[in-house]
Amino acid sequence: MCGRYATTRSSGELSALFESSDDTDGGIGPDHNVAPTDPVPLVRVTPEGHRSLCVGRWGFLPHWSRSAAGAARMINARAETVATSRAYARAFARRRCLVPADGWYEWVRLPEGGRQAYYMTPADGSVLALAGIWSVWESGTDSRLTFSVLTTAALGELGEVHDRMPVLLPSDRWSSWLAPTDEPDRLLAPPASDWLAGLEIRPVGPAVGDVRNDGPQLTARVPVGPAPQELTLF
């Protein structure tokens, strides 16, 4: 977790929601099946101190990486070790970001074989902000803004879908996540249970398993059998 997610809002809508400038240069579009190394929107704070909506590639590359080949293996950073990891610690201390998402996907292995895909999304259609860290990687003329999504132990019935979940930031925690602090560990506290109760665990079709597929049909609810079905949180 997490290896796929959806982000479909326009740069104009996202910049309004996150009260940021729009510095994407029209470089984002709706993506219902974001996969590792894809370019997607993120929100960070500029050296001048204002929020900027920009485009980053999903897959963190430390500045000392010799090549970009390992980016797909660094899409997630574990909250339990991010502060001490050689790859992630400096970014966690100084370069945190918000990763806008409509929801994320996970798969459950079925007793009879195969897997059932689930889509975790706010039931009210609001935006999610995944906790992220970013880095700029350069090699010759190649300069990339890259990022990783922080993950933590899954809570409540989310744990029946996968044992990990993204670190989710309610809107009242966006500012503190982006702000400088000498104690970033305190920012990793889980959301309140009543906020998590607003997430829907939605069974979706198998097409999302192919990164070449895209479109709103990927997040459409499908009927499922008894293992598990119609999960609700808390």
Buried (B, 14 or more C-beta within 10 A) or exposed (E): BBBBBBBBBBBEEBBEBBEBBBBBEEEBEEBBBBBBBBBBBBBBBEEEEEBBBBBBBBBBBBEEBEEBEBBEEBBBBBBEEBBEBEBBBBBBBEBBBBBBBBBBBBBBEBEEEEEBBBBBBBEEEEBBBBBBBBBEBEEEEEEBBBBBBBBBEBBBBBEEBBEBBBBBBBEEBBEEBBEEBEEBEEBBEBBEEEBBEBBBBBBBBBBBBEEEBBEEEBBEEEEBEEEBEEBEBE
